[in-house]
Every structure is written in C-alpha cells, then in structure tokens.
Amino acid sequence: MTPPSYVPGHGLLDGRSVVITAAAGAGIGGATARRCLEEGASVLVSDAHERRLRESARALEKEFGAERVAALPCDVTDEDGVRALYGLAVERFGRIDVAVNNAGLGGTADLVDMADEQWDRVIDITLNGTMRCTRAALRIMRDQGAGVIVNNASVIGWRAQKGQSHYAAAKAGVMALTRCAALEAADHGVRINAVSPSLAMHPHLVKVTSEELLDELTRREAFGRYAEPWEVANVIVFLASDYSSYMTGEVVSVSSQRA
C-alpha cells in the first residue's frame, strides 16, 4: 500500500517556538522540524552531527526564512550542552513553547554478547538524554507557566524483539519518564506526552538494520508498509498543538502493527 498524500500545514503552531533534538537529516526529527515550520512555528534544530545539522538548517532557512530557523549542535549526554541549547532558544525566540526530545540510539546485540559500553551508550543517549532535555525544558516552562514536551519512545518499549534489550529498556524508560514527569509538570501548566512509532523508514535506520529484519518488520504492519517520517511528525505536531490540550502523560502509538 502506498503512503497517503502529504498533508499541508494548517497553522496549528502559529507564532510558537519549538526546540527539536536529533533534527538533522531525513528522519523523524528532520520531518518534525519541517512540519512545525509548515504549521507556523519558529524552530531551533539540534543534532550531534554538526555537518548534517548545518546542511539541514541551511535548507530550512532557504525555504522558511532565517528569522524562523536557528541551529545549535548538541550532544544530549552533555548536561552543559543541553542547558546551552535551551538557553539559546530563549535568547533567540524569547520563550520555549514546545520541546521535542527525539534523540536516541539503537543497535542490535544479544544480551549475552553485549558489552557494558554498548548498554550504557544506548541508555545514556536514549533515556538519560531524554531526561536531561525534559528537565531543561521543564525548568524554563515552569517559570513561563506553560509549554508542551513531546518525547519519542517506540513500540519496542511495549513489545519484545530479539537483540533489542538495551533499546527496549531505554524506550520503556522514556515512557515511564513521560508519565511521571507529566504529573509533576501539570502543576505548572505544562503538558508532557510521547509518541511510540513502530517502523518509520529513514536512511539511518537502513544503515543499522539488516534488510532481512526490515522486511520482517514491514510484514508485521497492517498496511504492509513502513511509516513515512512525516506521518510520525504529524502526530508530534498534534501533541504539540492545542488540539491535544486535555492530554498529558500519554504515550500515543504511531503504528499499524498487527495485534
């Protein structure tokens, strides 16, 4: 089944400022940056890959205007870097309305063969990085009395898959972090939710996943195809917008996987 037609913007984020991690390239973060700009937001994009970030930011600036696009490299394992990222957003845009915590690291390794370093790196980027970014954004939004945080989880936080114990543990942690932090944030007028994609195809995924596994995962999908990154980004935009004003602490599955 072919993907549906691309959905045009409807001004859902007019005048708002958005910070997005892991936003370089053609993955979910990059698609989310474009969707937020199409919906009227100003966007600070970040990524650990400086060259790709520069290229992505230049392309967005050319299309949407330099006044609406900012960029800063950031390694989400570095607390000082995370603080600098959110500080720049306030400096550039005056406030942070939306934070999309998209940075994560996967890989495939059976637990019995996994080194501590493999486990630690996936946990530090995917779970601890999301915590650092959520905490930094929440501190600013708490003082504002408003804001929205959207974390990127994964269906693998719910479902078992061989070779994914480190990634599954990290994404399950992102879900739990989202639920608990949301209750704390509600006292300050801040909403925190997460998306949980199953299979969204992008170049980086192809590099780290075998063709056989991708074929197997695609066959599990009810539509017989993987999601386009912009289809996940659409749900992120929904959670960032006023259309989800009564939702917090929720993990929304963006999946067509068979039961």
Summary of the structure (lengths in Angstrom):
residues: 259
radius of gyration: 17.2
end to end distance: 18.9
largest distance: 50.5
contacts: 907
relative contact order: 0.15
helix: 51%
strand: 16%
